[in-house]
Amino acid sequence: MTPSIRQFFVNILGAAALVGCGSALAAPPAGPAIHVDIPVRLKHADVVFNMDHRAFAGDLPVGMHYMDLLAQRYKKQSIRGKIIGVFHGDGAYMVLDDRAYDAARHVSTGNPYAGLIAHLRAQGVQIEECRVSMMAHHWGNSDLLPGVLVNGGAVARLIQLHQEGYAQIQP
């Protein structure tokens, strides 16, 4: 296994641990018993996903997948808190509407992530796009998927959320 592939699986397994595995990976093969020394029980968690780069498991954006798993865990375990996805930099294009997505990516497929973004929003995940990234690409609010909010700048927003007690996840 090459170092980059090995690191990919390390990152995926680490992220799966964050959300308690859930449906992130298939059921583990039978093996030695595992004793959990430090159980994780959350009552409240405010989390921001820093979506500044592309990270995929196949065609599935890892960060969006883990936003979904975490939202499911919040509901299942009655965890209070908020999940925010801040899209910027190399990941900014993922929240564009079909027309703007096609122009930005030089394709004619429409945005393949539109359904996932809508699903996340339906679960209460707040999706934000960076004004600075929009300016750099000459995008306007009308280029975004429905319900995507524009923040004044992703880096400052991440700092603001950290100061408000949010945990940052970097998928």
WOJOUR-V175658 format. One record per residue. SS is DSSP state (a for helix, b for strand, c for the rest). Layout:
ss=SS
ss=SS
This chain:
ss=c
ss=c
ss=a
ss=a
ss=a
ss=a
ss=a
ss=a
ss=a
ss=a
ss=a
ss=a
ss=a
ss=a
ss=a
ss=a
ss=a
ss=a
ss=c
ss=c
ss=c
ss=c
ss=c
ss=c
ss=c
ss=c
ss=c
ss=c
ss=c
ss=c
ss=c
ss=c
ss=c
ss=c
ss=c
ss=c
ss=c
ss=c
ss=c
ss=c
ss=c
ss=c
ss=c
ss=b
ss=c
ss=c
ss=b
ss=b
ss=b
ss=b
ss=b
ss=c
ss=c
ss=c
ss=c
ss=b
ss=b
ss=c
ss=c
ss=b
ss=b
ss=a
ss=a
ss=a
ss=a
ss=a
ss=a
ss=a
ss=a
ss=a
ss=a
ss=a
ss=a
ss=a
ss=a
ss=a
ss=c
ss=c
ss=c
ss=b
ss=c
ss=c
ss=b
ss=b
ss=b
ss=b
ss=b
ss=c
ss=a
ss=a
ss=a
ss=a
ss=a
ss=a
ss=a
ss=b
ss=c
ss=a
ss=a
ss=a
ss=a
ss=a
ss=a
ss=a
ss=a
ss=c
ss=c
ss=c
ss=c
ss=c
ss=c
ss=c
ss=c
ss=a
ss=a
ss=a
ss=a
ss=a
ss=a
ss=a
ss=a
ss=a
ss=c
ss=c
ss=c
ss=b
ss=b
ss=b
ss=b
ss=b
ss=a
ss=a
ss=a
ss=a
ss=a
ss=a
ss=a
ss=c
ss=c
ss=c
ss=a
ss=a
ss=a
ss=b
ss=c
ss=c
ss=c
ss=c
ss=b
ss=b
ss=b
ss=c
ss=c
ss=a
ss=a
ss=a
ss=a
ss=a
ss=a
ss=a
ss=a
ss=a
ss=a
ss=c
ss=c
ss=c
ss=b
ss=b
ss=b
ss=c
ss=c
